[in-house]
Amino acid sequence: VGSAIAGFDGHRGWVYYLAVSPDARRGGLGRALMAAAEDWLRERGAPKIQLMVRGSNADALGFYEALGFERQDVVVLGRFLRDAG
């Protein structure tokens, strides 16, 4: 019904993934998963938690902003890897 993946890189905590099935949303599971991720990161000494969301994902942005997350001035760079074969 829902899952989360969090990690700590030694500098900050990251939530890499959070998902709740559509029929289970708005019941508090997402908040509970985020609280568990925050507790896990806090126990490991993470001073800050970060995550990335597509700018077009208004539902996710609203969810995280309701939890107190703020947009940050960051540029994300990426490129596709060429096929090794």
C-alpha positions as YAML, in Angstrom:
chain: A
units: angstrom
residues:
- id: 1
  name: VAL
  ca: [0.00, 0.00, 0.00]
- id: 2
  name: GLY
  ca: [2.93, 2.35, 0.71]
- id: 3
  name: SER
  ca: [6.71, 2.45, 0.98]
- id: 4
  name: ALA
  ca: [9.59, 4.84, 1.51]
- id: 5
  name: ILE
  ca: [13.33, 4.72, 0.92]
- id: 6
  name: ALA
  ca: [15.62, 7.07, 2.84]
- id: 7
  name: GLY
  ca: [19.38, 7.38, 3.08]
- id: 8
  name: PHE
  ca: [22.08, 9.36, 4.85]
- id: 9
  name: ASP
  ca: [25.19, 10.38, 2.91]
- id: 10
  name: GLY
  ca: [27.06, 11.68, 5.97]
- id: 11
  name: HIS
  ca: [26.04, 15.28, 5.31]
- id: 12
  name: ARG
  ca: [22.27, 15.26, 4.92]
- id: 13
  name: GLY
  ca: [19.38, 12.87, 4.88]
- id: 14
  name: TRP
  ca: [17.54, 12.06, 1.68]
- id: 15
  name: VAL
  ca: [14.12, 10.65, 0.97]
- id: 16
  name: TYR
  ca: [14.76, 8.94, -2.34]
- id: 17
  name: TYR
  ca: [11.31, 7.49, -2.76]
- id: 18
  name: LEU
  ca: [7.87, 7.74, -1.20]
- id: 19
  name: ALA
  ca: [4.78, 6.10, -2.65]
- id: 20
  name: VAL
  ca: [1.27, 5.44, -1.44]
- id: 21
  name: SER
  ca: [-1.23, 3.66, -3.66]
- id: 22
  name: PRO
  ca: [-3.91, 6.04, -4.95]
- id: 23
  name: ASP
  ca: [-6.75, 4.29, -3.12]
- id: 24
  name: ALA
  ca: [-4.88, 4.60, 0.21]
- id: 25
  name: ARG
  ca: [-4.02, 8.31, -0.06]
- id: 26
  name: ARG
  ca: [-5.34, 10.97, 2.31]
- id: 27
  name: GLY
  ca: [-5.46, 8.51, 5.19]
- id: 28
  name: GLY
  ca: [-2.22, 9.52, 6.91]
- id: 29
  name: LEU
  ca: [0.03, 6.77, 5.56]
- id: 30
  name: GLY
  ca: [2.27, 9.18, 3.64]
- id: 31
  name: ARG
  ca: [2.72, 11.32, 6.75]
- id: 32
  name: ALA
  ca: [3.48, 8.22, 8.83]
- id: 33
  name: LEU
  ca: [6.07, 7.01, 6.33]
- id: 34
  name: MET
  ca: [7.72, 10.44, 6.27]
- id: 35
  name: ALA
  ca: [7.75, 10.56, 10.08]
- id: 36
  name: ALA
  ca: [9.41, 7.14, 10.17]
- id: 37
  name: ALA
  ca: [11.99, 8.27, 7.60]
- id: 38
  name: GLU
  ca: [12.71, 11.42, 9.61]
- id: 39
  name: ASP
  ca: [13.10, 9.40, 12.82]
- id: 40
  name: TRP
  ca: [15.47, 6.98, 11.07]
- id: 41
  name: LEU
  ca: [17.57, 9.87, 9.73]
- id: 42
  name: ARG
  ca: [17.59, 11.70, 13.06]
- id: 43
  name: GLU
  ca: [18.85, 8.54, 14.80]
- id: 44
  name: ARG
  ca: [21.79, 8.51, 12.39]
- id: 45
  name: GLY
  ca: [22.70, 12.14, 13.01]
- id: 46
  name: ALA
  ca: [21.36, 13.71, 9.84]
- id: 47
  name: PRO
  ca: [21.04, 17.47, 10.44]
- id: 48
  name: LYS
  ca: [18.79, 18.08, 7.44]
- id: 49
  name: ILE
  ca: [16.44, 16.18, 5.16]
- id: 50
  name: GLN
  ca: [16.11, 16.76, 1.43]
- id: 51
  name: LEU
  ca: [14.12, 15.28, -1.43]
- id: 52
  name: MET
  ca: [13.46, 16.01, -5.07]
- id: 53
  name: VAL
  ca: [10.08, 16.38, -6.77]
- id: 54
  name: ARG
  ca: [9.25, 17.13, -10.38]
- id: 55
  name: GLY
  ca: [8.01, 20.69, -10.70]
- id: 56
  name: SER
  ca: [4.92, 19.42, -12.50]
- id: 57
  name: ASN
  ca: [3.88, 17.15, -9.60]
- id: 58
  name: ALA
  ca: [1.55, 19.57, -7.82]
- id: 59
  name: ASP
  ca: [0.10, 16.92, -5.49]
- id: 60
  name: ALA
  ca: [3.52, 15.87, -4.20]
- id: 61
  name: LEU
  ca: [4.68, 19.48, -3.85]
- id: 62
  name: GLY
  ca: [1.58, 20.32, -1.82]
- id: 63
  name: PHE
  ca: [2.08, 17.24, 0.37]
- id: 64
  name: TYR
  ca: [5.71, 18.04, 1.18]
- id: 65
  name: GLU
  ca: [5.06, 21.75, 1.68]
- id: 66
  name: ALA
  ca: [2.30, 20.84, 4.17]
- id: 67
  name: LEU
  ca: [4.98, 18.88, 6.07]
- id: 68
  name: GLY
  ca: [7.16, 22.00, 6.29]
- id: 69
  name: PHE
  ca: [9.48, 21.42, 3.35]
- id: 70
  name: GLU
  ca: [10.54, 24.54, 1.48]
- id: 71
  name: ARG
  ca: [11.71, 24.98, -2.08]
- id: 72
  name: GLN
  ca: [15.44, 25.56, -2.38]
- id: 73
  name: ASP
  ca: [17.48, 27.29, -5.04]
- id: 74
  name: VAL
  ca: [19.17, 24.23, -6.54]
- id: 75
  name: VAL
  ca: [20.06, 23.26, -10.09]
- id: 76
  name: VAL
  ca: [19.89, 19.58, -10.94]
- id: 77
  name: LEU
  ca: [22.08, 18.45, -13.82]
- id: 78
  name: GLY
  ca: [21.85, 15.13, -15.59]
- id: 79
  name: ARG
  ca: [22.59, 13.29, -18.78]
- id: 80
  name: PHE
  ca: [21.79, 9.95, -20.30]
- id: 81
  name: LEU
  ca: [24.47, 7.27, -20.19]
- id: 82
  name: ARG
  ca: [25.47, 5.77, -23.49]
- id: 83
  name: ASP
  ca: [24.93, 2.09, -24.02]
- id: 84
  name: ALA
  ca: [28.10, 0.27, -22.97]
- id: 85
  name: GLY
  ca: [27.74, -2.27, -25.79]
...
